[in-house]
Amino acid sequence: MSSKRFEHVINALVELNEDSSVPKNVQDKVAKSIKILNDEKLGLPIQKSKVLAELEELSDDVNLQTDIRTQLFNVFGLLEAV
């Protein structure tokens, strides 16, 4: 049920993860975030907070490309809407 709620978030993360210009460390965190969102044993608030923590760590990286940072901020917005 919760993975259905996160469908738009997961789709955005998959798109980001499949982008060949995205660095490996970002892809790893994004893949971990997708796994968290698909874990139905966790409650909705826990899933959201874990994913936000993972992605926030990435967005603080000064070496992150601007377009990737923008995509991460879009995912933050989608998560807040859930």
N, C-alpha and C positions, 0 to 999 in steps of 0.2 A: 504494500500500500504506500509506504513512504517513498519508494523509488518512483512511483507514479507522480507523486507531488513534486519530485525533483527532476522530472523529465526534461524541462527546458534547461535547467542547470547542467545536467549530465550531458545533454546535446552540445551545449556551449563548451564544456570541458573536453569532450571527445574531439570537437573541431579544433580546439587549441592543441590538444595532444597529438593530433595527426599532422599538424603543420610542421613541415620539415625545417623551417627557420627557427623553431623554438628550441632553445638549449636543452640538453639532456637533463640537467637538474630540475628544470621547470617541468619537463615531461614526467619525471619521476613523481614530483609533488602532485601534479594534476592527476596522474594515474592513481595515486594513493587517495586523493580526494574522491574520485569516481568510485573507488572501492568502498569508501566510508559511506557515500550516499546510497550505495546499493545494499549495504548491510542493514537488513530490516530488524536485526536484534537490538540495534541501538535506537533510542528514542529520537524523535524529531529535533528537540533542542540540542541534544548531544551531537547529532550528526551535523547540524548547522554550525555549532561552535567549533567542532574539530576541523571542519572544512575551512571555516573562516580563519582559524589559526594557521592552518597549512598555507593558505593562499596569501594571508597577510604577511607572512614571513617572506614570501616571494616578492610581493609588491614593494617591500622595503629595500630590496636590492638595488643599489645605485647603478649597477651595470646592466640592468634589465632594459631591453629595448622598449621604446615608448609605445609602440603598437601592441606589444604583448601586455604591458602594464594596463593599457586601456581595455584590452579584452578581460583582464583579471577584474578590473573595476566593474565591467559589465556583469560579470559573474557574481560579484558582491551584490549588485543591485537585484539580480534574479533571486539570490538566496534570501535577501531581506523581504522580498515579495511573498515568499512561501510562508 
